[in-house]
Amino acid sequence: MIVKTNGGLSVLSAFINGYGAAVSINLPMYTEINQNEFDIFPTAEVADTVNFIRSMFTLPDKYSINIRSQIPMGMGLKSSSAMTLSVIYGILKMNGIDMDSEDILKIASKASVHNNTSITGAFDDLSIAYYGGFCFTDNVRNSIISRHKIEEKYIILEFGNKKTETYGMKNMDFSGYKNFYGRILKLLKDGYIYESMMLNGHIFSDGSDIPVINHMLETGAVYAGRSGKGPAVFGVYETESSMESSFKELISDGFHVIKSRFNNTEINIS
């Protein structure tokens, strides 16, 4: 069995007040799961995820898991959520355990805390990995406030020189940002998704991303900013030609960039 899901970008990070939002992008992850004589897992996080679901449903089977992914890890592009969801989803399906989507997401949220890839349970990130498109969630109650398809605009992604692990932010104090976050939340509720993405990323910026953000805006991006805690930076483009032109300039100036686009594809099995 191969489970396919995608990465995403942060729209509203749930660290501050428990509300989160994210949007799916076309960076696929393929998680191959097979029953096996003994366990073979690529990472400790995958092992923790399997052990979580195995103990929850008393599943005796052993599994071999292999992951092929185009989602750069530790960059704020939802690779951990895509992994956790795909492992949970695949093992449930392999064992004939039928559950509705929100119950699967709630289990995956608990697994994300168990495997130390999330502080909040990442219900927003898991939701876009499941449904695609845009999802706005209450990560305290593990519930979806709203979700909808999003226009599949073109994106350029740039990566910094270091990874940022979400669990390393566990003890950070974000209380001083609550008023600012309230304003972002209002923007988001009024439908200003891209503006919310930019302001949300500004909270976590150390200033190192400003040159590439400015470069993207100067060369055709209509929006640009950091994806949540980053360090990945996104640029959103209205046309393929403007994205291609900006991409060439960014490459020639030494930036590490890849092309993508927003997508509305749900998790699926092949």
URURLIN-V871341 format. One record per residue. N is the residue number from 1. PSI is psi in radians with two decimals (NA if undefined). Layout:
n=N psi=PSI
n=N psi=PSI
This chain:
n=1 psi=2.34
n=2 psi=2.14
n=3 psi=2.23
n=4 psi=2.28
n=5 psi=-3.06
n=6 psi=2.87
n=7 psi=-2.98
n=8 psi=3.13
n=9 psi=2.57
n=10 psi=2.40
n=11 psi=-0.76
n=12 psi=2.05
n=13 psi=2.41
n=14 psi=0.09
n=15 psi=-0.57
n=16 psi=-0.89
n=17 psi=0.19
n=18 psi=-0.22
n=19 psi=2.38
n=20 psi=2.72
n=21 psi=2.60
n=22 psi=2.91
n=23 psi=2.44
n=24 psi=2.48
n=25 psi=2.77
n=26 psi=1.27
n=27 psi=1.69
n=28 psi=2.64
n=29 psi=2.30
n=30 psi=2.03
n=31 psi=1.93
n=32 psi=2.17
n=33 psi=2.21
n=34 psi=2.54
n=35 psi=2.54
n=36 psi=2.93
n=37 psi=-0.48
n=38 psi=2.82
n=39 psi=2.34
n=40 psi=1.94
n=41 psi=2.47
n=42 psi=-0.44
n=43 psi=2.85
n=44 psi=-0.58
n=45 psi=-0.68
n=46 psi=-0.76
n=47 psi=-0.77
n=48 psi=-0.65
n=49 psi=-0.79
n=50 psi=-0.79
n=51 psi=-0.58
n=52 psi=-0.90
n=53 psi=-0.55
n=54 psi=-0.72
n=55 psi=-0.56
n=56 psi=-0.64
n=57 psi=0.20
n=58 psi=0.99
n=59 psi=2.09
n=60 psi=-0.21
n=61 psi=2.66
n=62 psi=2.68
n=63 psi=2.56
n=64 psi=2.18
n=65 psi=2.30
n=66 psi=2.33
n=67 psi=2.21
n=68 psi=2.14
n=69 psi=2.46
n=70 psi=0.08
n=71 psi=1.98
n=72 psi=2.35
n=73 psi=2.57
n=74 psi=0.42
n=75 psi=0.09
n=76 psi=0.44
n=77 psi=0.33
n=78 psi=0.50
n=79 psi=-0.67
n=80 psi=-0.72
n=81 psi=-0.70
n=82 psi=-0.72
n=83 psi=-0.89
n=84 psi=-0.82
n=85 psi=-0.78
n=86 psi=-0.65
n=87 psi=-0.83
n=88 psi=-0.87
n=89 psi=-0.81
n=90 psi=-0.77
n=91 psi=-0.67
n=92 psi=-0.80
n=93 psi=-0.71
n=94 psi=-0.52
n=95 psi=0.19
n=96 psi=0.48
n=97 psi=1.86
n=98 psi=2.18
n=99 psi=2.69
n=100 psi=2.91
n=101 psi=-0.71
n=102 psi=-0.57
n=103 psi=-0.67
n=104 psi=-0.74
n=105 psi=-0.65
n=106 psi=-0.69
n=107 psi=-0.78
n=108 psi=-0.59
n=109 psi=-0.77
n=110 psi=-0.67
n=111 psi=-0.59
n=112 psi=-0.60
n=113 psi=-0.72
n=114 psi=-0.69
n=115 psi=0.15
n=116 psi=0.52
n=117 psi=-0.12
n=118 psi=2.60
n=119 psi=-0.75
n=120 psi=-0.17
n=121 psi=-0.19
n=122 psi=0.66
n=123 psi=-0.56
n=124 psi=-0.82
n=125 psi=-0.69
n=126 psi=-0.63
n=127 psi=-0.72
n=128 psi=-0.50
n=129 psi=-0.53
n=130 psi=-0.89
n=131 psi=-0.36
n=132 psi=-3.07
n=133 psi=-2.58
n=134 psi=2.39
n=135 psi=2.35
n=136 psi=2.18
n=137 psi=2.79
n=138 psi=1.84
n=139 psi=-0.19
n=140 psi=-0.77
n=141 psi=-0.04
n=142 psi=0.98
n=143 psi=2.63
n=144 psi=2.15
n=145 psi=-0.80
n=146 psi=2.69
n=147 psi=2.62
n=148 psi=2.89
n=149 psi=2.74
n=150 psi=2.57
n=151 psi=2.33
n=152 psi=1.15
n=153 psi=2.83
n=154 psi=2.56
n=155 psi=2.52
n=156 psi=2.38
n=157 psi=2.36
n=158 psi=2.51
n=159 psi=2.41
n=160 psi=-2.99
n=161 psi=-0.05
n=162 psi=2.68
n=163 psi=2.75
n=164 psi=1.99
n=165 psi=2.25
n=166 psi=-0.73
n=167 psi=-0.37
n=168 psi=-0.17
n=169 psi=0.15
n=170 psi=-0.68
n=171 psi=0.16
n=172 psi=2.51
n=173 psi=1.96
n=174 psi=0.18
n=175 psi=-0.53
n=176 psi=-0.22
n=177 psi=0.07
n=178 psi=-0.71
n=179 psi=-0.76
n=180 psi=-0.73
n=181 psi=-0.60
n=182 psi=-0.63
n=183 psi=-0.70
n=184 psi=-0.72
n=185 psi=-0.70
n=186 psi=-0.75
n=187 psi=-0.79
n=188 psi=-0.77
n=189 psi=-0.46
n=190 psi=0.03
n=191 psi=0.14
n=192 psi=1.33
n=193 psi=-0.84
n=194 psi=-0.67
n=195 psi=-0.69
n=196 psi=-0.72
n=197 psi=-0.78
n=198 psi=-0.79
n=199 psi=-0.67
n=200 psi=-0.80
n=201 psi=-0.52
n=202 psi=-0.56
n=203 psi=-0.66
n=204 psi=-0.05
n=205 psi=2.42
n=206 psi=0.14
n=207 psi=-0.27
n=208 psi=-0.34
n=209 psi=-0.09
n=210 psi=-0.75
n=211 psi=-0.76
n=212 psi=-0.60
n=213 psi=-0.84
n=214 psi=-0.70
n=215 psi=-0.73
n=216 psi=-0.77
n=217 psi=-0.66
n=218 psi=-0.43
n=219 psi=0.32
n=220 psi=-0.18
n=221 psi=2.46
n=222 psi=-0.36
n=223 psi=2.58
n=224 psi=2.55
n=225 psi=-3.09
n=226 psi=2.51
n=227 psi=1.64
n=228 psi=-2.22
n=229 psi=-0.22
n=230 psi=-2.76
n=231 psi=0.05
n=232 psi=2.46
n=233 psi=2.42
n=234 psi=2.60
n=235 psi=2.31
n=236 psi=2.31
n=237 psi=2.49
n=238 psi=-0.56
n=239 psi=2.74
n=240 psi=-0.65
n=241 psi=-0.69
n=242 psi=-0.63
n=243 psi=-0.78
n=244 psi=-0.73
n=245 psi=-0.79
n=246 psi=-0.71
n=247 psi=-0.79
n=248 psi=-0.72
n=249 psi=-0.71
n=250 psi=-0.73
n=251 psi=-0.80
n=252 psi=-0.44
n=253 psi=0.14
n=254 psi=0.16
n=255 psi=2.54
n=256 psi=1.78
n=257 psi=2.68
n=258 psi=2.82
n=259 psi=2.56
n=260 psi=-2.89
n=261 psi=2.79
n=262 psi=2.64
n=263 psi=2.89
n=264 psi=0.49
n=265 psi=2.23
n=266 psi=2.85
n=267 psi=2.49
n=268 psi=2.86
n=269 psi=2.40
n=270 psi=NA
